């Protein structure tokens, strides 16, 4: 007779790439298939398979999650141009000009939208990890951002009718051309933003010259992978100017230049601030938030972290920049936004100006706010919303929805937790500089990406945080918030698998969360008990000082730490699970 725990429902497993995948396979072998009688619905979401299947793997993942309801997703690569070229060279049968966007883009947004899910990220409650405060007071770091363009100078409003939003362009021919269309319902917010390519180039010249004059290392952060037609256009223009006019001067001056995606760069700089730097964040909405945070940190520093941070990120509605139409203007002309047949806005653009049109779903916003209040109430957390209501009708709808949801909860005799609405910049500052409260910080998509990465970095490691994607229909997807660990994977390959370094805590926790959810849904007490014990074994392992290299020196008793490789850590968790 088998000693394995019987599990009735299948578990969806979405495989990923590189070192994270090496760890994931060992976790599944050690903690799932060897101990449970369970059906795994496995889907290959590697970058190569997404390409080879022309994105069908992503569609299969969405359908499997909707059908079975509970899954675990591993980290996957988002290929850059060079990596795409390498993959296409390895598969000459593929035509790179006819690929579906799902074949090459990050699958994360498509999966979240496909299942209608929002993200909650919070720290895993390890007992003995200490927060090593970075030394911020007196750091000579300046944030430089553009004064115009982007969301700040957008036209945004709430749709007064249910219908179609069309983005039209009138160029030299005089004939209107439809660039994009999308459906909106009455009350949905939409926004058109553009930027001036000449203003971007002028900013770049000032930015690099300032860094040289003030002898500062240079940091530049944008979101060019997800918003390629907007942030990607800005990055290309700025780095073109750097290569042509300033690279030689920067290198001759002994200064460093760093480009990174803005969420990763914000996490790196806040957690490990350089001594002297000029940080360029061209998008002024994001740039102003980070400017205000840095100015606070230079004066007051970062206080001791006494509470675990939870952050809810809205993504199900496909709103903000991540669900946008974004592309550069092909020639000089006029942009027009037509809603349900009526012209709502028109503006001039020049060839090369980046264009962004986005909208959100009123009902998806309501579902998210309801989820935020429910989660906060369940865990007795205060809620701090960040909204830019003074000049953004796009954000004002969130405020209206919050009032509506509060009223509905009160009528159902379930009062919401205490909450506050503040500017997003104040929300970020509070999360970093005033964290002792038991709080939940809801944010829209791009802000949520940046805020959660900063919070995780301050917690010591992205591997010490959990991530849950939950849909209104009850679909639950658990994942680790970290990436594929490319550098560690290269070491693994170069050593022929002898050097395997990776912190698998977040992946183990995600698997345990998924098993616990399955247990609750089928009233499977042995499975719930096993999932609870797996989480406890993970936390006890770290509490005993057995850690991977990324946590070295970050426990409350560094002298008693035992640093192990990936397999040593998995073995340590397994031994405590069996004790």
Steps between C-alpha positions, in 0.01 A plus 500: 500500500638840402600736780450797271229753576220472246401823327183502290539818297782560249764768555607713204878534470641772273868434435752778443863565415858486616605454863148548631390203291785281627382576854130458413550148364683393815231656720227310315696175531581553870177644635221412256523187283694292756251575780163556334277297273410796281445574132723779369381687192838615371549770238835607357514879522869528420598782266592246233167316516300822498685586179473156338125479573450861384353589838261204520672387821380818671142441382522141623618623840206740530250232402650246743484747788138593424406132473675370813509811719836465682852523361865579567699709254877508475701798376553524126726705276384801303732496201679811378583555133831314518345200674212496252750496216680204656175306541391571145841389373452173689158456336536599133155359429346799683420830328586776745279750313179306559537417869213567738591740783444217749791319337758757604354722772483427871210260563425644843266779395312276257448236768382752759259654250391162371392377841390845620746498790655759729827457689563505873863492608618482857803397700534140611504527877846365576571547870870574494569712193614846592472813294845640429420864445680660207682819589296771330552813708731734317522290183569722200235362265292722276193393303455671163167472318326673211271789584249437223336219307356168603205456734553845649406665169247239395138541410297263714135462588230252593307361208148643490375219278552133425666464165831501316802722559682562173844657471515671160797662326491761225832544322623660180241323285217664691319167528425374852663167584381285790799408720313313772158425640375355826165453671408706806193500719334800656712614795823341377804733520718557193807711436709624207860599567776605263851628536709729283798317348694826475432575867620149588824556309551842657449346845755231416763758408441692824497179704830359373676836503388555860638161602836583338516850647410377848710182468215265584449137404202473265188290552214489249174315560199437275251218432600436141420128489129532578443846351730466201319757286518766772777443754692300240491796261628728775777258589614470137514877458682559830754222454559605140604842626714341773686278253558779248579795724583396856622140537864588431492792746331290769751218466795740487375659824493161671124520550265203470180471295224260606175429317237278663125450497358761735349256751825305537708817506281665764535192719877492454557869570269525802644185659862566401540872434812607310722767653453762229267464206264666258188287457309569181132402495362670186135408565400795719219324685732227623794740525321738737410214736860380514634855528285565807597166655873560450477851647335353811753219529799735475375696800331240719636166379311172521364404842529155652258267326267362768215367293441283198385696197204396284431653162200440273553573133213544261558324171180319404345792312794538263516862608781755510807474280514120500174468310561792268539566133846647469698589187694792348332731248602404146482861376390848605125526542200518727379237747129479572312297759149404394267347762172352380516719191580829678840670477621547857854628453754593232868594518797548269786249498828489309667206333655281771293636789401212730124447534313317776126430523370307798175424675374298792189304586270648766376156605855364523591796722202421723600133522853604600390746768266236643789253507725757671245566775427129544868408533573790733199415717599133518854588612405811702702740286460871443472603134689786335389578145711719270301708250579806288154649520577871471554492123421140405139405430659163423581464871183668627298193399693295758387741772138466391526122495651497851192688626265262317671189637501638855127563475432149370711342774324705767160391368619141528607565863868449410667837566824554307832552679623851568650660193654820367534648153821690427714591203704213355822679596379525861391136489850394391670719762276360771567142395878553518549756777205423732448123478425389858126483439327180399411640160396408149606732218283472185652635178430495130708287268822692433517657846432159650793351311737770626367511857503124549856461368623774735325340795633155417856629462480669840381170644835347410420296190226456242507136607357595841169628362185323385280586204136401450285573194130469576206541266139583574400152381728341760793403278819514709851513357796492738847606393836627619554872437861457391639437152686213337843579657689518170843559657462201732388289205813588303710388797298179518560428131869592509555265796308218330242514776750481786433855621127536560419814697144622534266601781191286447304636798241691297441205265458259792258743664303534174468122470389474864241776450360321195478167683333666797241656267428163338463349847253767609293462184462123529492499882815286501633522857820295437591723204435819699714364781779409256498847339509665844791280607688577177476874568611442861794286385612777266479767771665271759791429264582868470436546874768236564746713303511279191488745212603553139768751409265790425400511870851484642534751784128579494387286793484617861797273585750516212762305698274193503416503131569198283509593133396217268441461129159444340489125559629535855216738579237269350644207695487706821134589446417137421670374817298739717183405317567134585603564861 
